[in-house]
């Protein structure tokens, strides 16, 4: 059950959010691929664990599943930061 204080505060908060769009998607994809290229060569043990079945294993240094997941997570963090920064600057 929600508190009546939360319900009272909810009515006074203005809607400052914007609707989602596809403008930042290429930036996030590019940052994920860039981090995947770098991670396969900079992580200390990139081949420990089962291998990720990527289409071009030589380009990505044939990373393992944990390396792939770590690279995608960090790529999303970098990409979202870039999208938010470019949106605040008015570029996107």
PyMOL Python script that loads the backbone (N, CA, C, O; Angstrom):
from pymol import cmd

cmd.read_pdbstr("""\
ATOM      1  N   UNK A   1       0.845  -1.161   0.000  1.00  0.00           N
ATOM      2  CA  UNK A   1       0.000   0.000   0.000  1.00  0.00           C
ATOM      3  C   UNK A   1       0.903   1.240   0.000  1.00  0.00           C
ATOM      4  O   UNK A   1       1.873   1.314   0.755  1.00  0.00           O
ATOM      5  N   UNK A   2       0.574   2.196  -0.845  1.00  0.00           N
ATOM      6  CA  UNK A   2       1.353   3.420  -0.927  1.00  0.00           C
ATOM      7  C   UNK A   2       0.933   4.400   0.151  1.00  0.00           C
ATOM      8  O   UNK A   2      -0.234   4.482   0.535  1.00  0.00           O
ATOM      9  N   UNK A   3       1.899   5.121   0.615  1.00  0.00           N
ATOM     10  CA  UNK A   3       1.618   6.125   1.632  1.00  0.00           C
ATOM     11  C   UNK A   3       0.900   7.315   1.000  1.00  0.00           C
ATOM     12  O   UNK A   3       1.099   7.617  -0.177  1.00  0.00           O
ATOM     13  N   UNK A   4       0.078   7.978   1.778  1.00  0.00           N
ATOM     14  CA  UNK A   4      -0.641   9.140   1.260  1.00  0.00           C
ATOM     15  C   UNK A   4       0.312  10.297   0.988  1.00  0.00           C
ATOM     16  O   UNK A   4       0.009  11.155   0.159  1.00  0.00           O
ATOM     17  N   UNK A   5       1.467  10.342   1.672  1.00  0.00           N
ATOM     18  CA  UNK A   5       2.457  11.391   1.409  1.00  0.00           C
ATOM     19  C   UNK A   5       3.052  11.209   0.009  1.00  0.00           C
ATOM     20  O   UNK A   5       3.249  12.186  -0.714  1.00  0.00           O
ATOM     21  N   UNK A   6       3.337   9.953  -0.373  1.00  0.00           N
ATOM     22  CA  UNK A   6       3.860   9.694  -1.712  1.00  0.00           C
ATOM     23  C   UNK A   6       2.843  10.054  -2.785  1.00  0.00           C
ATOM     24  O   UNK A   6       3.204  10.604  -3.825  1.00  0.00           O
ATOM     25  N   UNK A   7       1.585   9.750  -2.541  1.00  0.00           N
ATOM     26  CA  UNK A   7       0.550  10.085  -3.510  1.00  0.00           C
ATOM     27  C   UNK A   7       0.356  11.592  -3.625  1.00  0.00           C
ATOM     28  O   UNK A   7       0.058  12.092  -4.710  1.00  0.00           O
ATOM     29  N   UNK A   8       0.520  12.316  -2.536  1.00  0.00           N
ATOM     30  CA  UNK A   8       0.395  13.774  -2.585  1.00  0.00           C
ATOM     31  C   UNK A   8       1.578  14.398  -3.311  1.00  0.00           C
ATOM     32  O   UNK A   8       1.410  15.367  -4.051  1.00  0.00           O
ATOM     33  N   UNK A   9       2.776  13.849  -3.107  1.00  0.00           N
ATOM     34  CA  UNK A   9       3.966  14.396  -3.765  1.00  0.00           C
ATOM     35  C   UNK A   9       3.976  14.062  -5.246  1.00  0.00           C
ATOM     36  O   UNK A   9       4.524  14.824  -6.043  1.00  0.00           O
ATOM     37  N   UNK A  10       3.389  12.952  -5.626  1.00  0.00           N
ATOM     38  CA  UNK A  10       3.390  12.534  -7.021  1.00  0.00           C
ATOM     39  C   UNK A  10       2.635  13.519  -7.897  1.00  0.00           C
ATOM     40  O   UNK A  10       3.007  13.716  -9.054  1.00  0.00           O
ATOM     41  N   UNK A  11       1.609  14.127  -7.389  1.00  0.00           N
ATOM     42  CA  UNK A  11       0.809  15.062  -8.173  1.00  0.00           C
ATOM     43  C   UNK A  11       1.531  16.391  -8.381  1.00  0.00           C
ATOM     44  O   UNK A  11       1.206  17.123  -9.316  1.00  0.00           O
ATOM     45  N   UNK A  12       2.505  16.718  -7.531  1.00  0.00           N
ATOM     46  CA  UNK A  12       3.177  18.012  -7.648  1.00  0.00           C
ATOM     47  C   UNK A  12       4.465  17.956  -8.455  1.00  0.00           C
ATOM     48  O   UNK A  12       5.033  19.003  -8.767  1.00  0.00           O
ATOM     49  N   UNK A  13       4.945  16.761  -8.804  1.00  0.00           N
ATOM     50  CA  UNK A  13       6.192  16.635  -9.554  1.00  0.00           C
ATOM     51  C   UNK A  13       5.892  16.830 -11.037  1.00  0.00           C
ATOM     52  O   UNK A  13       5.065  16.108 -11.594  1.00  0.00           O
ATOM     53  N   UNK A  14       6.552  17.802 -11.695  1.00  0.00           N
ATOM     54  CA  UNK A  14       6.286  18.011 -13.117  1.00  0.00           C
ATOM     55  C   UNK A  14       6.909  16.908 -13.963  1.00  0.00           C
ATOM     56  O   UNK A  14       7.907  16.306 -13.566  1.00  0.00           O
ATOM     57  N   UNK A  15       6.333  16.646 -15.106  1.00  0.00           N
ATOM     58  CA  UNK A  15       6.862  15.652 -16.032  1.00  0.00           C
ATOM     59  C   UNK A  15       7.967  16.309 -16.853  1.00  0.00           C
ATOM     60  O   UNK A  15       7.689  17.049 -17.797  1.00  0.00           O
ATOM     61  N   UNK A  16       9.215  16.039 -16.494  1.00  0.00           N
ATOM     62  CA  UNK A  16      10.352  16.641 -17.205  1.00  0.00           C
ATOM     63  C   UNK A  16      11.013  15.656 -18.153  1.00  0.00           C
ATOM     64  O   UNK A  16      11.958  16.027 -18.848  1.00  0.00           O
ATOM     65  N   UNK A  17      10.556  14.431 -18.206  1.00  0.00           N
ATOM     66  CA  UNK A  17      11.157  13.417 -19.062  1.00  0.00           C
ATOM     67  C   UNK A  17      10.761  13.603 -20.512  1.00  0.00           C
ATOM     68  O   UNK A  17       9.719  14.179 -20.825  1.00  0.00           O
ATOM     69  N   UNK A  18      11.607  13.109 -21.378  1.00  0.00           N
ATOM     70  CA  UNK A  18      11.299  13.132 -22.804  1.00  0.00           C
ATOM     71  C   UNK A  18      11.003  11.715 -23.256  1.00  0.00           C
ATOM     72  O   UNK A  18      11.350  10.747 -22.579  1.00  0.00           O
ATOM     73  N   UNK A  19      10.367  11.605 -24.391  1.00  0.00           N
ATOM     74  CA  UNK A  19      10.071  10.275 -24.916  1.00  0.00           C
ATOM     75  C   UNK A  19      11.331   9.667 -25.517  1.00  0.00           C
ATOM     76  O   UNK A  19      12.227  10.389 -25.954  1.00  0.00           O
ATOM     77  N   UNK A  20      11.399   8.348 -25.537  1.00  0.00           N
ATOM     78  CA  UNK A  20      12.561   7.634 -26.048  1.00  0.00           C
ATOM     79  C   UNK A  20      12.558   7.688 -27.559  1.00  0.00           C
ATOM     80  O   UNK A  20      11.503   7.622 -28.190  1.00  0.00           O
ATOM     81  N   UNK A  21      13.754   7.809 -28.147  1.00  0.00           N
ATOM     82  CA  UNK A  21      13.868   7.782 -29.596  1.00  0.00           C
ATOM     83  C   UNK A  21      15.128   7.015 -29.994  1.00  0.00           C
ATOM     84  O   UNK A  21      15.883   6.568 -29.131  1.00  0.00           O
ATOM     85  N   UNK A  22      15.352   6.864 -31.283  1.00  0.00           N
ATOM     86  CA  UNK A  22      16.451   6.060 -31.806  1.00  0.00           C
ATOM     87  C   UNK A  22      17.729   6.860 -32.028  1.00  0.00           C
ATOM     88  O   UNK A  22      18.685   6.304 -32.567  1.00  0.00           O
ATOM     89  N   UNK A  23      17.799   8.121 -31.649  1.00  0.00           N
ATOM     90  CA  UNK A  23      18.954   8.954 -31.967  1.00  0.00           C
ATOM     91  C   UNK A  23      20.241   8.480 -31.305  1.00  0.00           C
ATOM     92  O   UNK A  23      21.311   8.609 -31.901  1.00  0.00           O
ATOM     93  N   UNK A  24      20.174   7.944 -30.111  1.00  0.00           N
ATOM     94  CA  UNK A  24      21.377   7.539 -29.413  1.00  0.00           C
ATOM     95  C   UNK A  24      21.814   6.113 -29.683  1.00  0.00           C
ATOM     96  O   UNK A  24      22.886   5.700 -29.242  1.00  0.00           O
ATOM     97  N   UNK A  25      21.000   5.354 -30.399  1.00  0.00           N
ATOM     98  CA  UNK A  25      21.301   3.945 -30.633  1.00  0.00           C
ATOM     99  C   UNK A  25      22.618   3.709 -31.361  1.00  0.00           C
ATOM    100  O   UNK A  25      23.386   2.850 -30.928  1.00  0.00           O
ATOM    101  N   UNK A  26      22.922   4.424 -32.447  1.00  0.00           N
ATOM    102  CA  UNK A  26      24.210   4.187 -33.120  1.00  0.00           C
ATOM    103  C   UNK A  26      25.417   4.515 -32.236  1.00  0.00           C
ATOM    104  O   UNK A  26      26.467   3.886 -32.365  1.00  0.00           O
ATOM    105  N   UNK A  27      25.272   5.483 -31.352  1.00  0.00           N
ATOM    106  CA  UNK A  27      26.374   5.842 -30.465  1.00  0.00           C
ATOM    107  C   UNK A  27      26.623   4.726 -29.459  1.00  0.00           C
ATOM    108  O   UNK A  27      27.775   4.399 -29.175  1.00  0.00           O
ATOM    109  N   UNK A  28      25.570   4.144 -28.923  1.00  0.00           N
ATOM    110  CA  UNK A  28      25.717   3.058 -27.959  1.00  0.00           C
ATOM    111  C   UNK A  28      26.278   1.815 -28.651  1.00  0.00           C
ATOM    112  O   UNK A  28      27.125   1.130 -28.079  1.00  0.00           O
ATOM    113  N   UNK A  29      25.826   1.511 -29.862  1.00  0.00           N
ATOM    114  CA  UNK A  29      26.356   0.362 -30.601  1.00  0.00           C
ATOM    115  C   UNK A  29      27.833   0.558 -30.890  1.00  0.00           C
ATOM    116  O   UNK A  29      28.627  -0.367 -30.715  1.00  0.00           O
ATOM    117  N   UNK A  30      28.212   1.754 -31.331  1.00  0.00           N
ATOM    118  CA  UNK A  30      29.618   2.021 -31.636  1.00  0.00           C
ATOM    119  C   UNK A  30      30.489   1.935 -30.386  1.00  0.00           C
ATOM    120  O   UNK A  30      31.602   1.413 -30.442  1.00  0.00           O
ATOM    121  N   UNK A  31      29.997   2.440 -29.268  1.00  0.00           N
ATOM    122  CA  UNK A  31      30.800   2.368 -28.052  1.00  0.00           C
ATOM    123  C   UNK A  31      30.939   0.929 -27.562  1.00  0.00           C
ATOM    124  O   UNK A  31      31.994   0.555 -27.051  1.00  0.00           O
ATOM    125  N   UNK A  32      29.896   0.118 -27.710  1.00  0.00           N
ATOM    126  CA  UNK A  32      29.991  -1.292 -27.320  1.00  0.00           C
ATOM    127  C   UNK A  32      30.998  -2.038 -28.194  1.00  0.00           C
ATOM    128  O   UNK A  32      31.789  -2.830 -27.682  1.00  0.00           O
ATOM    129  N   UNK A  33      30.979  -1.798 -29.496  1.00  0.00           N
ATOM    130  CA  UNK A  33      31.941  -2.460 -30.374  1.00  0.00           C
ATOM    131  C   UNK A  33      33.364  -1.990 -30.113  1.00  0.00           C
ATOM    132  O   UNK A  33      34.298  -2.791 -30.158  1.00  0.00           O
ATOM    133  N   UNK A  34      33.541  -0.710 -29.843  1.00  0.00           N
ATOM    134  CA  UNK A  34      34.874  -0.190 -29.539  1.00  0.00           C
ATOM    135  C   UNK A  34      35.419  -0.797 -28.253  1.00  0.00           C
ATOM    136  O   UNK A  34      36.584  -1.193 -28.197  1.00  0.00           O
ATOM    137  N   UNK A  35      34.588  -0.873 -27.227  1.00  0.00           N
ATOM    138  CA  UNK A  35      35.021  -1.474 -25.965  1.00  0.00           C
ATOM    139  C   UNK A  35      35.291  -2.963 -26.150  1.00  0.00           C
ATOM    140  O   UNK A  35      36.211  -3.495 -25.529  1.00  0.00           O
ATOM    141  N   UNK A  36      34.515  -3.650 -26.989  1.00  0.00           N
ATOM    142  CA  UNK A  36      34.765  -5.069 -27.249  1.00  0.00           C
ATOM    143  C   UNK A  36      36.098  -5.270 -27.959  1.00  0.00           C
ATOM    144  O   UNK A  36      36.814  -6.229 -27.672  1.00  0.00           O
ATOM    145  N   UNK A  37      36.436  -4.380 -28.876  1.00  0.00           N
ATOM    146  CA  UNK A  37      37.739  -4.460 -29.546  1.00  0.00           C
ATOM    147  C   UNK A  37      38.883  -4.245 -28.560  1.00  0.00           C
ATOM    148  O   UNK A  37      39.902  -4.931 -28.627  1.00  0.00           O
ATOM    149  N   UNK A  38      38.714  -3.304 -27.658  1.00  0.00           N
ATOM    150  CA  UNK A  38      39.767  -2.989 -26.690  1.00  0.00           C
ATOM    151  C   UNK A  38      39.839  -4.045 -25.589  1.00  0.00           C
ATOM    152  O   UNK A  38      40.932  -4.413 -25.159  1.00  0.00           O
ATOM    153  N   UNK A  39      38.702  -4.530 -25.135  1.00  0.00           N
ATOM    154  CA  UNK A  39      38.665  -5.453 -23.989  1.00  0.00           C
ATOM    155  C   UNK A  39      39.346  -6.775 -24.298  1.00  0.00           C
ATOM    156  O   UNK A  39      40.009  -7.341 -23.428  1.00  0.00           O
ATOM    157  N   UNK A  40      39.200  -7.274 -25.502  1.00  0.00           N
ATOM    158  CA  UNK A  40      39.828  -8.543 -25.848  1.00  0.00           C
ATOM    159  C   UNK A  40      41.341  -8.505 -25.791  1.00  0.00           C
ATOM    160  O   UNK A  40      41.988  -9.547 -25.683  1.00  0.00           O
ATOM    161  N   UNK A  41      41.905  -7.320 -25.864  1.00  0.00           N
ATOM    162  CA  UNK A  41      43.348  -7.167 -25.838  1.00  0.00           C
ATOM    163  C   UNK A  41      43.875  -6.611 -24.525  1.00  0.00           C
ATOM    164  O   UNK A  41      45.078  -6.676 -24.274  1.00  0.00           O
ATOM    165  N   UNK A  42      43.004  -6.066 -23.683  1.00  0.00           N
ATOM    166  CA  UNK A  42      43.482  -5.428 -22.458  1.00  0.00           C
ATOM    167  C   UNK A  42      43.125  -6.183 -21.176  1.00  0.00           C
ATOM    168  O   UNK A  42      43.749  -5.949 -20.142  1.00  0.00           O
ATOM    169  N   UNK A  43      42.141  -7.078 -21.217  1.00  0.00           N
ATOM    170  CA  UNK A  43      41.797  -7.868 -20.033  1.00  0.00           C
ATOM    171  C   UNK A  43      42.886  -8.908 -19.819  1.00  0.00           C
ATOM    172  O   UNK A  43      43.393  -9.488 -20.780  1.00  0.00           O
ATOM    173  N   UNK A  44      43.243  -9.143 -18.579  1.00  0.00           N
ATOM    174  CA  UNK A  44      44.362 -10.031 -18.271  1.00  0.00           C
ATOM    175  C   UNK A  44      44.122 -11.457 -18.757  1.00  0.00           C
ATOM    176  O   UNK A  44      45.019 -12.052 -19.355  1.00  0.00           O
ATOM    177  N   UNK A  45      42.954 -12.016 -18.522  1.00  0.00           N
ATOM    178  CA  UNK A  45      42.635 -13.387 -18.946  1.00  0.00           C
ATOM    179  C   UNK A  45      41.365 -13.375 -19.803  1.00  0.00           C
ATOM    180  O   UNK A  45      40.296 -13.745 -19.318  1.00  0.00           O
ATOM    181  N   UNK A  46      41.466 -12.955 -21.070  1.00  0.00           N
ATOM    182  CA  UNK A  46      40.247 -12.840 -21.884  1.00  0.00           C
ATOM    183  C   UNK A  46      39.718 -14.166 -22.416  1.00  0.00           C
ATOM    184  O   UNK A  46      38.611 -14.212 -22.953  1.00  0.00           O
ATOM    185  N   UNK A  47      40.490 -15.250 -22.278  1.00  0.00           N
ATOM    186  CA  UNK A  47      40.081 -16.518 -22.871  1.00  0.00           C
ATOM    187  C   UNK A  47      39.673 -17.557 -21.828  1.00  0.00           C
ATOM    188  O   UNK A  47      39.547 -18.735 -22.162  1.00  0.00           O
ATOM    189  N   UNK A  48      39.462 -17.152 -20.573  1.00  0.00           N
ATOM    190  CA  UNK A  48      39.055 -18.084 -19.522  1.00  0.00           C
ATOM    191  C   UNK A  48      37.545 -18.250 -19.570  1.00  0.00           C
ATOM    192  O   UNK A  48      36.805 -17.271 -19.469  1.00  0.00           O
ATOM    193  N   UNK A  49      37.092 -19.477 -19.722  1.00  0.00           N
ATOM    194  CA  UNK A  49      35.665 -19.758 -19.798  1.00  0.00           C
ATOM    195  C   UNK A  49      35.267 -20.139 -21.207  1.00  0.00           C
ATOM    196  O   UNK A  49      36.110 -20.195 -22.102  1.00  0.00           O
ATOM    197  N   UNK A  50      33.980 -20.403 -21.410  1.00  0.00           N
ATOM    198  CA  UNK A  50      33.517 -20.781 -22.752  1.00  0.00           C
ATOM    199  C   UNK A  50      33.640 -19.612 -23.715  1.00  0.00           C
ATOM    200  O   UNK A  50      33.448 -18.454 -23.344  1.00  0.00           O
ATOM    201  N   UNK A  51      33.962 -19.942 -24.953  1.00  0.00           N
ATOM    202  CA  UNK A  51      34.172 -18.914 -25.975  1.00  0.00           C
ATOM    203  C   UNK A  51      32.843 -18.372 -26.488  1.00  0.00           C
ATOM    204  O   UNK A  51      31.855 -19.098 -26.591  1.00  0.00           O
ATOM    205  N   UNK A  52      32.841 -17.096 -26.802  1.00  0.00           N
ATOM    206  CA  UNK A  52      31.649 -16.449 -27.362  1.00  0.00           C
ATOM    207  C   UNK A  52      31.650 -16.681 -28.870  1.00  0.00           C
ATOM    208  O   UNK A  52      32.651 -16.379 -29.520  1.00  0.00           O
ATOM    209  N   UNK A  53      30.574 -17.204 -29.451  1.00  0.00           N
ATOM    210  CA  UNK A  53      30.556 -17.467 -30.895  1.00  0.00           C
ATOM    211  C   UNK A  53      30.288 -16.186 -31.690  1.00  0.00           C
ATOM    212  O   UNK A  53      29.163 -15.942 -32.128  1.00  0.00           O
ATOM    213  N   UNK A  54      31.320 -15.382 -31.870  1.00  0.00           N
ATOM    214  CA  UNK A  54      31.193 -14.141 -32.639  1.00  0.00           C
ATOM    215  C   UNK A  54      31.498 -14.406 -34.108  1.00  0.00           C
ATOM    216  O   UNK A  54      32.227 -15.348 -34.420  1.00  0.00           O
ATOM    217  N   UNK A  55      30.958 -13.596 -35.018  1.00  0.00           N
ATOM    218  CA  UNK A  55      31.161 -13.858 -36.449  1.00  0.00           C
ATOM    219  C   UNK A  55      32.614 -13.667 -36.908  1.00  0.00           C
ATOM    220  O   UNK A  55      33.056 -14.367 -37.819  1.00  0.00           O
ATOM    221  N   UNK A  56      33.365 -12.741 -36.305  1.00  0.00           N
ATOM    222  CA  UNK A  56      34.748 -12.489 -36.695  1.00  0.00           C
ATOM    223  C   UNK A  56      35.642 -12.642 -35.472  1.00  0.00           C
ATOM    224  O   UNK A  56      36.033 -11.639 -34.875  1.00  0.00           O
ATOM    225  N   UNK A  57      35.980 -13.882 -35.079  1.00  0.00           N
ATOM    226  CA  UNK A  57      36.714 -14.070 -33.835  1.00  0.00           C
ATOM    227  C   UNK A  57      38.114 -13.465 -33.857  1.00  0.00           C
ATOM    228  O   UNK A  57      38.628 -13.083 -32.805  1.00  0.00           O
ATOM    229  N   UNK A  58      38.743 -13.368 -35.025  1.00  0.00           N
ATOM    230  CA  UNK A  58      40.096 -12.816 -35.058  1.00  0.00           C
ATOM    231  C   UNK A  58      40.093 -11.306 -34.800  1.00  0.00           C
ATOM    232  O   UNK A  58      41.040 -10.782 -34.214  1.00  0.00           O
ATOM    233  N   UNK A  59      39.055 -10.611 -35.224  1.00  0.00           N
ATOM    234  CA  UNK A  59      38.982  -9.161 -34.994  1.00  0.00           C
ATOM    235  C   UNK A  59      38.771  -8.874 -33.508  1.00  0.00           C
ATOM    236  O   UNK A  59      39.375  -7.953 -32.959  1.00  0.00           O
ATOM    237  N   UNK A  60      37.928  -9.652 -32.871  1.00  0.00           N
ATOM    238  CA  UNK A  60      37.607  -9.421 -31.465  1.00  0.00           C
ATOM    239  C   UNK A  60      38.493 -10.230 -30.517  1.00  0.00           C
ATOM    240  O   UNK A  60      38.234 -10.239 -29.314  1.00  0.00           O
ATOM    241  N   UNK A  61      39.525 -10.907 -31.016  1.00  0.00           N
ATOM    242  CA  UNK A  61      40.486 -11.681 -30.225  1.00  0.00           C
ATOM    243  C   UNK A  61      39.823 -12.878 -29.552  1.00  0.00           C
ATOM    244  O   UNK A  61      40.280 -13.303 -28.491  1.00  0.00           O
ATOM    245  N   UNK A  62      38.765 -13.431 -30.131  1.00  0.00           N
ATOM    246  CA  UNK A  62      38.074 -14.631 -29.662  1.00  0.00           C
ATOM    247  C   UNK A  62      37.800 -14.587 -28.157  1.00  0.00           C
ATOM    248  O   UNK A  62      38.334 -15.415 -27.418  1.00  0.00           O
ATOM    249  N   UNK A  63      36.975 -13.634 -27.682  1.00  0.00           N
ATOM    250  CA  UNK A  63      36.773 -13.479 -26.240  1.00  0.00           C
ATOM    251  C   UNK A  63      35.878 -14.573 -25.656  1.00  0.00           C
ATOM    252  O   UNK A  63      35.114 -15.228 -26.365  1.00  0.00           O
ATOM    253  N   UNK A  64      35.997 -14.743 -24.357  1.00  0.00           N
ATOM    254  CA  UNK A  64      35.118 -15.670 -23.649  1.00  0.00           C
ATOM    255  C   UNK A  64      33.803 -14.956 -23.321  1.00  0.00           C
ATOM    256  O   UNK A  64      33.671 -13.749 -23.520  1.00  0.00           O
ATOM    257  N   UNK A  65      32.847 -15.717 -22.823  1.00  0.00           N
ATOM    258  CA  UNK A  65      31.543 -15.151 -22.476  1.00  0.00           C
ATOM    259  C   UNK A  65      31.673 -14.084 -21.382  1.00  0.00           C
ATOM    260  O   UNK A  65      31.055 -13.028 -21.507  1.00  0.00           O
ATOM    261  N   UNK A  66      32.459 -14.317 -20.301  1.00  0.00           N
ATOM    262  CA  UNK A  66      32.594 -13.255 -19.292  1.00  0.00           C
ATOM    263  C   UNK A  66      33.237 -11.983 -19.838  1.00  0.00           C
ATOM    264  O   UNK A  66      32.850 -10.877 -19.461  1.00  0.00           O
ATOM    265  N   UNK A  67      34.223 -12.142 -20.730  1.00  0.00           N
ATOM    266  CA  UNK A  67      34.841 -10.961 -21.344  1.00  0.00           C
ATOM    267  C   UNK A  67      33.835 -10.205 -22.192  1.00  0.00           C
ATOM    268  O   UNK A  67      33.796  -8.975 -22.166  1.00  0.00           O
ATOM    269  N   UNK A  68      33.019 -10.936 -22.944  1.00  0.00           N
ATOM    270  CA  UNK A  68      31.997 -10.310 -23.780  1.00  0.00           C
ATOM    271  C   UNK A  68      30.974  -9.559 -22.933  1.00  0.00           C
ATOM    272  O   UNK A  68      30.617  -8.423 -23.247  1.00  0.00           O
ATOM    273  N   UNK A  69      30.504 -10.191 -21.861  1.00  0.00           N
ATOM    274  CA  UNK A  69      29.508  -9.539 -21.008  1.00  0.00           C
ATOM    275  C   UNK A  69      30.080  -8.296 -20.323  1.00  0.00           C
ATOM    276  O   UNK A  69      29.395  -7.281 -20.202  1.00  0.00           O
ATOM    277  N   UNK A  70      31.329  -8.377 -19.878  1.00  0.00           N
ATOM    278  CA  UNK A  70      31.962  -7.213 -19.254  1.00  0.00           C
ATOM    279  C   UNK A  70      32.140  -6.082 -20.264  1.00  0.00           C
ATOM    280  O   UNK A  70      31.919  -4.917 -19.934  1.00  0.00           O
ATOM    281  N   UNK A  71      32.537  -6.416 -21.484  1.00  0.00           N
ATOM    282  CA  UNK A  71      32.723  -5.396 -22.513  1.00  0.00           C
ATOM    283  C   UNK A  71      31.399  -4.737 -22.896  1.00  0.00           C
ATOM    284  O   UNK A  71      31.337  -3.521 -23.077  1.00  0.00           O
ATOM    285  N   UNK A  72      30.347  -5.536 -23.018  1.00  0.00           N
ATOM    286  CA  UNK A  72      29.042  -4.965 -23.367  1.00  0.00           C
ATOM    287  C   UNK A  72      28.502  -4.093 -22.236  1.00  0.00           C
ATOM    288  O   UNK A  72      27.895  -3.053 -22.494  1.00  0.00           O
ATOM    289  N   UNK A  73      28.713  -4.500 -20.997  1.00  0.00           N
ATOM    290  CA  UNK A  73      28.253  -3.694 -19.869  1.00  0.00           C
ATOM    291  C   UNK A  73      28.973  -2.359 -19.825  1.00  0.00           C
ATOM    292  O   UNK A  73      28.346  -1.310 -19.676  1.00  0.00           O
ATOM    293  N   UNK A  74      30.299  -2.400 -19.957  1.00  0.00           N
ATOM    294  CA  UNK A  74      31.057  -1.155 -19.928  1.00  0.00           C
ATOM    295  C   UNK A  74      30.776  -0.302 -21.164  1.00  0.00           C
ATOM    296  O   UNK A  74      30.767   0.926 -21.081  1.00  0.00           O
ATOM    297  N   UNK A  75      30.547  -0.945 -22.305  1.00  0.00           N
ATOM    298  CA  UNK A  75      30.190  -0.207 -23.517  1.00  0.00           C
ATOM    299  C   UNK A  75      28.876   0.527 -23.379  1.00  0.00           C
ATOM    300  O   UNK A  75      28.734   1.643 -23.877  1.00  0.00           O
ATOM    301  N   UNK A  76      27.904  -0.089 -22.704  1.00  0.00           N
ATOM    302  CA  UNK A  76      26.627   0.586 -22.472  1.00  0.00           C
ATOM    303  C   UNK A  76      26.798   1.763 -21.510  1.00  0.00           C
ATOM    304  O   UNK A  76      26.171   2.807 -21.692  1.00  0.00           O
ATOM    305  N   UNK A  77      27.635   1.601 -20.497  1.00  0.00           N
ATOM    306  CA  UNK A  77      27.871   2.714 -19.569  1.00  0.00           C
ATOM    307  C   UNK A  77      28.503   3.889 -20.307  1.00  0.00           C
ATOM    308  O   UNK A  77      28.068   5.030 -20.146  1.00  0.00           O
ATOM    309  N   UNK A  78      29.524   3.619 -21.114  1.00  0.00           N
ATOM    310  CA  UNK A  78      30.181   4.684 -21.881  1.00  0.00           C
ATOM    311  C   UNK A  78      29.215   5.282 -22.899  1.00  0.00           C
ATOM    312  O   UNK A  78      29.179   6.500 -23.074  1.00  0.00           O
ATOM    313  N   UNK A  79      28.435   4.439 -23.570  1.00  0.00           N
ATOM    314  CA  UNK A  79      27.500   4.924 -24.583  1.00  0.00           C
ATOM    315  C   UNK A  79      26.391   5.780 -24.006  1.00  0.00           C
ATOM    316  O   UNK A  79      26.042   6.811 -24.582  1.00  0.00           O
ATOM    317  N   UNK A  80      25.833   5.371 -22.883  1.00  0.00           N
ATOM    318  CA  UNK A  80      24.766   6.164 -22.254  1.00  0.00           C
ATOM    319  C   UNK A  80      25.323   7.498 -21.768  1.00  0.00           C
ATOM    320  O   UNK A  80      24.658   8.528 -21.883  1.00  0.00           O
ATOM    321  N   UNK A  81      26.545   7.484 -21.224  1.00  0.00           N
ATOM    322  CA  UNK A  81      27.162   8.745 -20.802  1.00  0.00           C
ATOM    323  C   UNK A  81      27.391   9.665 -22.003  1.00  0.00           C
ATOM    324  O   UNK A  81      27.176  10.874 -21.910  1.00  0.00           O
ATOM    325  N   UNK A  82      27.824   9.097 -23.122  1.00  0.00           N
ATOM    326  CA  UNK A  82      28.036   9.908 -24.323  1.00  0.00           C
ATOM    327  C   UNK A  82      26.718  10.466 -24.862  1.00  0.00           C
ATOM    328  O   UNK A  82      26.654  11.626 -25.270  1.00  0.00           O
ATOM    329  N   UNK A  83      25.675   9.645 -24.864  1.00  0.00           N
ATOM    330  CA  UNK A  83      24.372  10.103 -25.354  1.00  0.00           C
ATOM    331  C   UNK A  83      23.814  11.206 -24.462  1.00  0.00           C
ATOM    332  O   UNK A  83      23.299  12.209 -24.956  1.00  0.00           O
ATOM    333  N   UNK A  84      23.916  11.018 -23.139  1.00  0.00           N
ATOM    334  CA  UNK A  84      23.418  12.045 -22.242  1.00  0.00           C
ATOM    335  C   UNK A  84      24.211  13.340 -22.379  1.00  0.00           C
ATOM    336  O   UNK A  84      23.635  14.428 -22.362  1.00  0.00           O
ATOM    337  N   UNK A  85      25.521  13.226 -22.514  1.00  0.00           N
ATOM    338  CA  UNK A  85      26.349  14.419 -22.693  1.00  0.00           C
ATOM    339  C   UNK A  85      26.038  15.141 -23.994  1.00  0.00           C
ATOM    340  O   UNK A  85      25.912  16.366 -24.008  1.00  0.00           O
ATOM    341  N   UNK A  86      25.912  14.398 -25.082  1.00  0.00           N
ATOM    342  CA  UNK A  86      25.600  15.020 -26.365  1.00  0.00           C
ATOM    343  C   UNK A  86      24.184  15.595 -26.390  1.00  0.00           C
ATOM    344  O   UNK A  86      23.932  16.595 -27.062  1.00  0.00           O
ATOM    345  N   UNK A  87      23.274  14.976 -25.670  1.00  0.00           N
ATOM    346  CA  UNK A  87      21.915  15.509 -25.590  1.00  0.00           C
ATOM    347  C   UNK A  87      21.897  16.813 -24.808  1.00  0.00           C
ATOM    348  O   UNK A  87      21.203  17.757 -25.184  1.00  0.00           O
ATOM    349  N   UNK A  88      22.657  16.867 -23.723  1.00  0.00           N
ATOM    350  CA  UNK A  88      22.706  18.116 -22.939  1.00  0.00           C
ATOM    351  C   UNK A  88      23.398  19.236 -23.695  1.00  0.00           C
ATOM    352  O   UNK A  88      23.086  20.408 -23.485  1.00  0.00           O
ATOM    353  N   UNK A  89      24.341  18.890 -24.579  1.00  0.00           N
ATOM    354  CA  UNK A  89      25.002  19.900 -25.404  1.00  0.00           C
ATOM    355  C   UNK A  89      24.134  20.352 -26.578  1.00  0.00           C
ATOM    356  O   UNK A  89      24.410  21.378 -27.200  1.00  0.00           O
ATOM    357  N   UNK A  90      23.091  19.590 -26.875  1.00  0.00           N
ATOM    358  CA  UNK A  90      22.197  19.939 -27.967  1.00  0.00           C
ATOM    359  C   UNK A  90      22.632  19.366 -29.303  1.00  0.00           C
ATOM    360  O   UNK A  90      22.088  19.753 -30.338  1.00  0.00           O
ATOM    361  N   UNK A  91      23.599  18.450 -29.312  1.00  0.00           N
ATOM    362  CA  UNK A  91      24.071  17.851 -30.556  1.00  0.00           C
ATOM    363  C   UNK A  91      23.065  16.839 -31.080  1.00  0.00           C
ATOM    364  O   UNK A  91      22.817  16.759 -32.283  1.00  0.00           O
ATOM    365  N   UNK A  92      22.492  16.074 -30.174  1.00  0.00           N
ATOM    366  CA  UNK A  92      21.494  15.068 -30.572  1.00  0.00           C
ATOM    367  C   UNK A  92      20.107  15.662 -30.402  1.00  0.00           C
ATOM    368  O   UNK A  92      19.111  14.994 -30.678  1.00  0.00           O
TER     369      UNK A  92
END
""", "prot")
cmd.dss("prot")
cmd.show_as("cartoon", "prot")
cmd.util.cbc("prot")
cmd.orient("prot")
